């Protein structure tokens, strides 16, 4: 597994958990360590049903929502470059869906 990029963001659960999102060729992961309270999440791109650009507080365009095929939803906010992150995530996801392995050499 190759790390492609990582981004600072916040995972919205009961509260916003500030951490980092890591994108690889097969999955994306989130990790946070706040005062030794750790939160982790790792999702495979092949399990994703949709990736959408969203807004926080209905006006701030800095969030991404990921819906899995099983109906689970994950909301990430506080992206500095939300559109760039969304574009890369969508591109990786589409290539995983069509099983195209050589796309990594096109970045």
Short mmCIF file of the C-alpha atoms (twelve columns), coordinates in Angstrom:
data_MODEL
# 
_entry.id   MODEL 
# 
loop_
_atom_site.group_PDB 
_atom_site.id 
_atom_site.type_symbol 
_atom_site.label_atom_id 
_atom_site.label_alt_id 
_atom_site.label_comp_id 
_atom_site.label_asym_id 
_atom_site.label_seq_id 
_atom_site.Cartn_x 
_atom_site.Cartn_y 
_atom_site.Cartn_z 
_atom_site.pdbx_PDB_model_num 
ATOM 1   C CA . UNK A 1   0.000   0.000  0.000   1 
ATOM 2   C CA . UNK A 2   1.385   3.392  -1.012  1 
ATOM 3   C CA . UNK A 3   0.518   6.616  0.757   1 
ATOM 4   C CA . UNK A 4   -0.496  9.114  -1.917  1 
ATOM 5   C CA . UNK A 5   -1.426  12.171 0.150   1 
ATOM 6   C CA . UNK A 6   -2.649  13.198 3.552   1 
ATOM 7   C CA . UNK A 7   -4.881  16.071 4.607   1 
ATOM 8   C CA . UNK A 8   -5.783  17.764 7.837   1 
ATOM 9   C CA . UNK A 9   -9.518  17.511 8.522   1 
ATOM 10  C CA . UNK A 10  -12.079 16.743 11.213  1 
ATOM 11  C CA . UNK A 11  -14.338 13.688 11.476  1 
ATOM 12  C CA . UNK A 12  -17.805 14.606 12.688  1 
ATOM 13  C CA . UNK A 13  -19.095 12.087 15.173  1 
ATOM 14  C CA . UNK A 14  -20.721 13.327 18.358  1 
ATOM 15  C CA . UNK A 15  -18.143 16.104 18.205  1 
ATOM 16  C CA . UNK A 16  -15.640 17.212 15.577  1 
ATOM 17  C CA . UNK A 17  -12.465 15.154 15.979  1 
ATOM 18  C CA . UNK A 18  -9.492  16.956 14.447  1 
ATOM 19  C CA . UNK A 19  -6.983  14.633 12.782  1 
ATOM 20  C CA . UNK A 20  -5.524  13.596 9.439   1 
ATOM 21  C CA . UNK A 21  -6.958  11.758 6.448   1 
ATOM 22  C CA . UNK A 22  -4.556  9.461  4.599   1 
ATOM 23  C CA . UNK A 23  -5.223  8.412  0.996   1 
ATOM 24  C CA . UNK A 24  -3.683  5.296  -0.522  1 
ATOM 25  C CA . UNK A 25  -4.363  3.372  -3.721  1 
ATOM 26  C CA . UNK A 26  -6.938  1.072  -2.057  1 
ATOM 27  C CA . UNK A 27  -8.309  2.839  0.976   1 
ATOM 28  C CA . UNK A 28  -8.444  5.983  2.972   1 
ATOM 29  C CA . UNK A 29  -7.863  6.219  6.680   1 
ATOM 30  C CA . UNK A 30  -8.423  8.795  9.376   1 
ATOM 31  C CA . UNK A 31  -6.353  9.084  12.536  1 
ATOM 32  C CA . UNK A 32  -6.598  11.436 15.496  1 
ATOM 33  C CA . UNK A 33  -4.798  11.499 18.822  1 
ATOM 34  C CA . UNK A 34  -6.156  14.166 21.154  1 
ATOM 35  C CA . UNK A 35  -4.768  14.035 24.689  1 
ATOM 36  C CA . UNK A 36  -4.036  10.328 24.204  1 
ATOM 37  C CA . UNK A 37  -7.639  9.652  23.094  1 
ATOM 38  C CA . UNK A 38  -7.223  7.943  19.726  1 
ATOM 39  C CA . UNK A 39  -9.728  7.683  16.898  1 
ATOM 40  C CA . UNK A 40  -9.080  5.607  13.806  1 
ATOM 41  C CA . UNK A 41  -11.068 4.739  10.719  1 
ATOM 42  C CA . UNK A 42  -10.033 2.845  7.615   1 
ATOM 43  C CA . UNK A 43  -12.381 2.344  4.653   1 
ATOM 44  C CA . UNK A 44  -11.730 0.554  1.392   1 
ATOM 45  C CA . UNK A 45  -12.572 2.499  -1.752  1 
ATOM 46  C CA . UNK A 46  -14.345 -0.558 -3.195  1 
ATOM 47  C CA . UNK A 47  -16.900 -0.369 -0.344  1 
ATOM 48  C CA . UNK A 48  -17.857 3.251  -1.102  1 
ATOM 49  C CA . UNK A 49  -21.205 3.983  -2.768  1 
ATOM 50  C CA . UNK A 50  -20.756 7.763  -3.104  1 
ATOM 51  C CA . UNK A 51  -18.477 10.680 -2.281  1 
ATOM 52  C CA . UNK A 52  -20.087 14.115 -2.171  1 
ATOM 53  C CA . UNK A 53  -19.001 17.676 -1.482  1 
ATOM 54  C CA . UNK A 54  -20.910 19.102 1.466   1 
ATOM 55  C CA . UNK A 55  -21.155 22.244 3.572   1 
ATOM 56  C CA . UNK A 56  -20.820 22.769 7.294   1 
ATOM 57  C CA . UNK A 57  -23.418 25.017 8.918   1 
ATOM 58  C CA . UNK A 58  -25.170 24.988 5.512   1 
ATOM 59  C CA . UNK A 59  -22.915 27.788 4.223   1 
ATOM 60  C CA . UNK A 60  -19.230 26.824 4.539   1 
ATOM 61  C CA . UNK A 61  -17.978 24.684 1.638   1 
ATOM 62  C CA . UNK A 62  -15.348 22.653 3.466   1 
ATOM 63  C CA . UNK A 63  -16.791 19.156 3.966   1 
ATOM 64  C CA . UNK A 64  -16.964 15.769 2.271   1 
ATOM 65  C CA . UNK A 65  -19.454 12.984 2.987   1 
ATOM 66  C CA . UNK A 66  -18.725 9.351  2.226   1 
ATOM 67  C CA . UNK A 67  -21.544 6.821  1.970   1 
ATOM 68  C CA . UNK A 68  -20.783 3.137  2.000   1 
ATOM 69  C CA . UNK A 69  -22.677 0.439  0.130   1 
ATOM 70  C CA . UNK A 70  -24.037 -0.836 3.462   1 
ATOM 71  C CA . UNK A 71  -25.630 2.575  4.205   1 
ATOM 72  C CA . UNK A 72  -23.070 3.895  6.700   1 
ATOM 73  C CA . UNK A 73  -22.222 7.596  6.347   1 
ATOM 74  C CA . UNK A 74  -19.068 9.447  7.348   1 
ATOM 75  C CA . UNK A 75  -18.807 13.228 7.407   1 
ATOM 76  C CA . UNK A 76  -15.453 15.022 7.286   1 
ATOM 77  C CA . UNK A 77  -15.090 18.787 7.624   1 
ATOM 78  C CA . UNK A 78  -12.500 21.523 8.046   1 
ATOM 79  C CA . UNK A 79  -10.685 20.886 4.768   1 
ATOM 80  C CA . UNK A 80  -8.514  23.774 3.639   1 
ATOM 81  C CA . UNK A 81  -8.631  22.507 0.031   1 
ATOM 82  C CA . UNK A 82  -11.916 20.602 -0.028  1 
ATOM 83  C CA . UNK A 83  -12.321 20.589 -3.825  1 
ATOM 84  C CA . UNK A 84  -8.783  19.332 -4.439  1 
ATOM 85  C CA . UNK A 85  -9.236  16.584 -1.834  1 
ATOM 86  C CA . UNK A 86  -12.625 15.643 -3.297  1 
ATOM 87  C CA . UNK A 87  -11.204 15.474 -6.828  1 
ATOM 88  C CA . UNK A 88  -8.381  13.158 -5.789  1 
ATOM 89  C CA . UNK A 89  -10.646 10.923 -3.684  1 
ATOM 90  C CA . UNK A 90  -13.157 10.659 -6.520  1 
ATOM 91  C CA . UNK A 91  -10.431 9.864  -9.022  1 
ATOM 92  C CA . UNK A 92  -8.937  7.100  -6.878  1 
ATOM 93  C CA . UNK A 93  -12.418 5.701  -6.165  1 
ATOM 94  C CA . UNK A 94  -13.336 5.609  -9.873  1 
ATOM 95  C CA . UNK A 95  -10.093 3.832  -10.798 1 
ATOM 96  C CA . UNK A 96  -10.619 1.280  -8.032  1 
ATOM 97  C CA . UNK A 97  -14.152 0.630  -9.286  1 
ATOM 98  C CA . UNK A 98  -12.973 -0.118 -12.816 1 
ATOM 99  C CA . UNK A 99  -10.020 -2.151 -11.495 1 
ATOM 100 C CA . UNK A 100 -7.413  -0.065 -13.302 1 
ATOM 101 C CA . UNK A 101 -4.074  -0.596 -11.568 1 
ATOM 102 C CA . UNK A 102 -1.752  1.562  -13.666 1 
ATOM 103 C CA . UNK A 103 -3.418  4.890  -12.809 1 
ATOM 104 C CA . UNK A 104 -0.830  5.618  -10.100 1 
ATOM 105 C CA . UNK A 105 1.745   6.379  -12.738 1 
ATOM 106 C CA . UNK A 106 -0.425  9.214  -14.118 1 
ATOM 107 C CA . UNK A 107 -0.350  11.493 -11.064 1 
# 
